Amino acid sequence: MVATRDLDPRNQDETHFPGPDTTRRSTISLDCPALMENHRILAVGHTEARGGNLFIRHKRPNSQALVSCRGMGSIWVNNRWEDCPPGTVYISPANTTNAYFATAGKTWVFSWVIFIGRGPHPFSHTFDKDAAYTMQADPDLLSHATQGLYNEVNRNGDPILIERWIDLINAYAVRALTGNEIDNRLHDLWRNVERSLSRPWSYETMAQEANVSKEHLRRLCHRHYGQTPMDRLRALRMRYVAELLANTDYSSDHIAEEVGYADSIALSRAFQRSYGISPAKYRKKSRNY
């Protein structure tokens, strides 16, 4: 199949024709549940489309953002085909018609992310439109993170690094699709929390550190991270635990003290709950990479 601009996607069945020479590196939530659990992401990927790649979607229940990286594609916007040069973000809200293709004989490189429904809270205004539309962003904003996640999932499978790649993808998506940077109060708060993870942090002490009310801190964290402050605190502690397990010979009791847990038993339960593996097994696995 060779797509041209004479084709009207409104009169076509749903189509996903990658083309024989297209390279697609995708990660789906079925293989990486943290995508869905943390940020309501169904799939992410990076595509080098060649040979007439064609995609047509009608009234799907999910939302997609595609960032053009290199080359030139064609996208369906305002009931007509338009160029999609590098730096263009093609936004397709749920329950709309969208279509795109790479010109035969040419290469078009793009990264993409698909959210469940109209996406989590940070994207509520991005995906509340009734038709596909475009905006501008850094052409490489998503490319490195989507490929990094793909490589980690399919090679070493380190759950901590996978979670970091997913958080990067979400943060870059927020930046590209909403124009929002992280609130400076949050930036300062979490920098200070990371410097003193052993401190007995609570909702109240974190709100005081950020100089906001507890409710406002909850809203800020939900908006920027899709997490409660306590969930984010737990995630930061577990990441540091993983680093210490992989790079030091500290005992479990010592590590528990470093991150504010009463003892190694409480630490082990929290780590197992976060990553589905015991600290001892993770330490052994990380040193076999």
C-alpha atoms as one frame of an Amber mdcrd trajectory, in Angstrom:
protein
   0.000   0.000   0.000   1.342   3.421  -1.014  -0.409   6.377   0.624  -0.765
   9.712  -1.138  -2.614  12.897  -0.322  -5.398  11.871  -2.684  -6.537   9.421
  -0.008  -9.363  10.612   2.275  -9.055   8.788   5.628 -12.677   9.544   6.475
 -13.673   7.074   3.757 -11.166   4.394   4.764 -11.221   1.564   7.261  -8.864
   1.733  10.208  -5.399   0.912   8.942  -1.961   0.311  10.408   0.441  -0.453
   7.593   4.023  -0.105   8.847   5.681  -0.725   5.510   8.317  -3.394   4.870
  11.299  -1.219   5.802   9.882   0.608   8.822  11.640   0.185  12.180   9.417
   0.469  15.246  10.664   0.236  18.836   7.649   0.213  21.116   6.933  -0.596
  24.737   3.384  -1.509  25.773   1.825  -1.598  29.225   1.199  -5.331  28.917
   4.981  -5.864  28.961   5.685  -2.915  31.254   2.783  -2.482  33.731   4.391
   0.560  35.385   3.436   2.618  32.312  -0.232   2.166  33.128   0.083   2.075
  36.895   2.157   5.249  37.217   0.950   7.484  34.398  -1.985   5.844  32.545
   0.224   5.279  29.494  -0.872   2.479  27.178   2.225   2.450  24.952   5.246
   4.517  23.881   7.602   4.169  20.966  10.030   5.496  18.397   9.453   4.872
  14.689  11.617   5.241  11.589   8.920   5.059   8.927   9.706   4.231   5.302
   8.021   2.777   2.276   4.537   4.245   2.594   3.856   3.774   6.308   0.134
   4.541   6.845  -1.908   4.835  10.032  -5.647   5.652  10.184  -7.646   5.653
  13.418 -11.366   6.370  13.922 -12.967   7.139  17.278 -10.514   5.148  19.374
 -10.955   5.519  23.176  -7.315   6.553  23.741  -5.307   9.726  23.072  -2.014
   9.945  21.182   0.775  12.513  20.905   3.299  12.128  18.072   6.467  14.238
  17.958   8.137  14.551  14.560  11.928  14.167  14.946  13.458  14.067  11.455
  12.301  13.993   7.875   8.789  14.902   6.810   5.467  13.133   7.204   1.880
  13.930   6.290  -0.811  14.295   8.978  -4.580  14.697   8.783  -5.597  18.017
  10.408  -8.666  20.191   9.805  -9.978  17.694   7.225  -6.920  17.941   4.996
  -3.360  16.638   4.740  -0.604  18.882   6.104   3.181  18.603   6.396   4.589
  17.395   9.703   8.180  18.725   9.888  10.557  18.204  12.839   9.324  19.853
  16.015   5.640  19.388  15.199   3.523  17.605  17.798   0.479  15.881  16.320
  -2.129  15.576  19.077  -5.021  13.154  18.624  -7.580  13.238  21.452  -9.736
  10.211  22.186 -12.777   9.653  19.939 -11.415  11.661  17.011 -10.182  10.688
  13.542  -6.460  10.911  12.966  -4.180   9.686  10.200  -0.568  10.000   9.113
   1.859   8.491   6.643   5.443   8.631   5.445   5.987   9.459   1.781   7.109
   6.431  -0.221  10.867   6.389  -0.747  11.526   8.802   2.142  12.242   8.368
   5.845  10.188  10.012   8.575  11.306   9.598  12.197   8.902  10.246  15.061
   8.296   9.362  18.717   4.871   8.804  20.227   2.951   8.109  23.407  -0.595
   6.783  23.815  -2.572   7.574  26.965  -5.636   5.791  28.292  -8.740   7.871
  27.589  -7.933  11.558  27.709  -4.865  10.990  29.843  -4.102  11.799  33.491
  -4.738  15.167  35.108  -1.765  17.113  33.647  -3.154  16.530  30.144  -6.842
  17.174  30.824  -6.820  20.355  28.709  -4.510  18.921  26.055  -6.829  16.074
  25.094 -10.219  17.744  25.638 -10.526  18.823  21.982 -12.965  17.412  19.399
 -10.401  17.017  16.600  -6.697  16.397  16.043  -4.448  19.461  16.091  -0.769
  20.459  16.238   1.645  22.393  18.426   5.419  22.855  18.549   8.094  21.281
  20.770  11.718  20.153  20.797  11.903  17.423  18.115  14.085  15.192  20.325
  12.037  15.681  23.481  10.707  12.112  23.624  13.073  10.207  21.360  15.898
   9.427  23.796  13.619   8.467  26.670  11.358   6.198  24.596  14.376   4.392
  23.161  16.013   4.202  26.580  12.928   2.541  28.029  12.719   0.100  25.107
  16.355  -0.914  25.526  16.079  -1.405  29.286  12.853  -3.433  29.070  14.266
  -5.695  26.360  17.813  -6.085  27.679  18.524  -5.871  31.404  14.999  -5.309
  32.714  16.082  -3.404  35.833  12.761  -2.308  37.447  14.290   0.797  39.028
  15.800   2.033  35.765  12.567   1.199  33.943  10.645   3.358  36.389  13.092
   6.224  35.864  12.728   6.058  32.087   8.941   6.082  32.467   9.077   9.121
  34.753  11.294  10.899  32.216   8.859  10.134  29.405   5.977  11.495  31.448
   7.904  14.618  32.484   8.908  15.353  28.891   5.342  14.729  27.726   4.072
  17.225  30.307   6.615  19.773  29.068   5.779  19.202  25.396   1.997  19.048
  25.705   1.258  21.557  28.445   4.241  23.919  28.462   4.388  23.494  32.242
   7.690  23.313  34.051   7.900  21.854  37.541   6.851  24.412  40.166   9.970
  25.842  41.865   8.538  25.084  45.304   8.271  21.420  44.369  11.737  21.427
  42.836  13.247  22.806  46.044  11.192  20.511  48.261  12.184  17.287  46.558
  15.810  18.352  46.278  15.853  18.838  50.063  13.975  15.578  50.657  16.497
  13.643  48.556  19.327  15.144  50.587  17.811  13.888  53.856  15.795  10.751
  53.166  16.409   9.496  56.712  14.355  12.346  58.132  10.845  11.324  59.348
   9.007  13.212  56.607   5.235  13.596  56.821   2.589  15.455  54.825   2.829
  18.287  57.339   6.623  18.601  57.387   6.827  18.496  53.587   4.129  21.164
  53.264   6.033  23.329  55.736   9.255  22.808  53.773   7.506  23.908  50.554
   5.724  26.761  52.344   2.287  25.651  51.112  -0.765  24.046  52.689  -1.043
  20.256  52.789  -3.922  20.347  50.310  -2.020  22.587  47.896   1.007  20.302
  48.097  -1.234  17.352  47.257  -2.628  19.196  44.218   0.830  20.235  43.002
   2.193  16.707  43.262  -0.829  15.251  41.521  -0.555  17.807  38.727   3.150
  17.363  38.062   3.825  13.757  39.060   0.473  11.983  39.179   1.375  10.903
  42.728   0.603  11.891  46.304   3.488  13.450  48.260   3.829  10.283  50.361
   3.892   8.070  47.262   6.631  10.225  45.762   8.598  10.140  49.023   8.340
   6.358  49.022   9.478   6.177  45.393  12.541   8.367  46.080  13.486   6.257
  49.075  13.147   3.019  47.138  15.271   4.346  44.269  18.030   5.258  46.695
  17.726   1.841  48.331  18.211   0.266  44.893  21.324   2.372  44.295  22.818
   1.356  47.643  22.019  -2.319  47.058  23.646  -2.259  43.635  26.707  -0.180
  44.478  27.613  -0.819  48.129  27.967  -3.678  50.588  25.938  -1.905  53.277
  23.803  -4.188  55.420  20.019  -4.040  55.129  19.785  -2.487  58.590  22.232
   0.254  57.611  20.317   0.987  54.406  17.034   1.082  56.336  18.511   3.728
  58.629  19.757   5.736  55.608  16.234   6.062  54.201  14.140   6.437  57.339
  12.829   2.917  57.933  12.725   1.371  61.398  14.533  -1.833  60.436  15.424
  -4.160  57.591  12.080  -5.975  57.828  10.083  -2.792  57.163  12.503  -1.887
  54.394  12.203  -5.296  52.744   8.411  -5.126  52.759   8.407  -1.668  51.189
  10.954  -2.646  48.531   9.072  -5.840  47.650   5.821  -3.893  47.389   7.423
  -1.306  45.083   9.431  -3.562  42.762   8.144  -7.100  43.235  11.560  -8.389
  44.292  13.334  -8.666  47.641  16.353  -6.440  48.410  18.621  -9.488  48.560
  17.499 -10.791  45.174  17.770  -7.331  43.631  21.333  -6.927  44.941  22.321
 -10.257  43.425  20.574  -9.518  40.124  22.024  -6.022  39.778  25.565  -7.349
  40.104  25.038  -9.853  37.312  24.330  -7.145  34.720
